[in-house]
Amino acid sequence: MALLDMSEPKGISFLSGARSVARLALHDTNTFEVTRAIHCGSDGSIKVMMEDGTTETFNVVTGALYPYRIKMLYSTGTTAAAVVSGLY
């Protein structure tokens, strides 16, 4: 049995697929709905605010899917040139 994601409706697991996708806006102050994962369109780094409010910079590669629950994608500190999409 898969682990349940307690922030999602009962019965949704960490292994469940995404319900929707949206481009994430680069911004240093505005947050968005917390993602289930992100998809990166180019190599580089992304500076993010995680669901719990901590910030981190990750190196990313083109086409990779990362299981990061983020609520902000900073413009300062992000070098990945192509679109970063949030999966929900």
N, C-alpha and C positions, 0 to 999 in steps of 0.2 A: 504494500500500500504506500502511496506517495505521501510525503509530508504535507500537511495542510497549511496554507498561507492564511493566518488568522486575520490579516487585514482585508481579505477578500470575502465575498459571500461564502457561507458554509458549503463545502463540497468542492471548491476550487483548489487545485493542488499546485505546487511549484512546477509540476511538469505539464500543466495545462497550457495550451497554446494561447497566443494573444487574441484579444477580441477586436482590437483596432490599432491603427498606427497613425502617427502625426509627426510632422517635422518639428524639431525642438528649436525654439528661438534662442539665439545667443544673447544673453543680457546679464548685467552684473547686479541687478536688484530684483527683477521680477521672477517669481516662482511659477511653476505649472503643476498640474496633477502628477503625482508620483508615478513613475513608470514601473512596469514589471521587468522590462529589459530595454536595451538600446541597441541600435544597429548603426555602424559607422560607415560612411561612404568614402573615406580616405584614411591614409596613414597619418599619424600625428599624435598629439596629446589633447586630452580634454580635461578641463578643470570643472568639477561638479560639486554640488551640494547634495549629500546623501539624504535619505528620508529622515534620519535622526538629527540633521542639521550640521553634521561634520562636513568638512570640505576635503577633497583629495584631487590629485592630478594623476590620470592614468594614461599610459601609452596605448594607442589603439591601432588596429590594422584594417585595411579596406575589406569590407564585406563581413567582418566578424560580428557576432551577436554576443552581447555581454549581459549577464543577469543582474544589472545594477538598478537599484531602486533609487532614482534620483529625482530631485524636485527643482533643480536649477542647473543650467549649463552656462557657465561664465564665458563672456566674450574675452575678458582679460585672462590670459593663461591657456587659452584653447588655440591650438595650431592646426588641428584637423580642418582642412579647407572645404571638404564637401559636406553635404547634409548629414546631420545626425538625426535619426528618427527614434522616437519613443514608441515602444510597444506597450499596449494596455490590455 
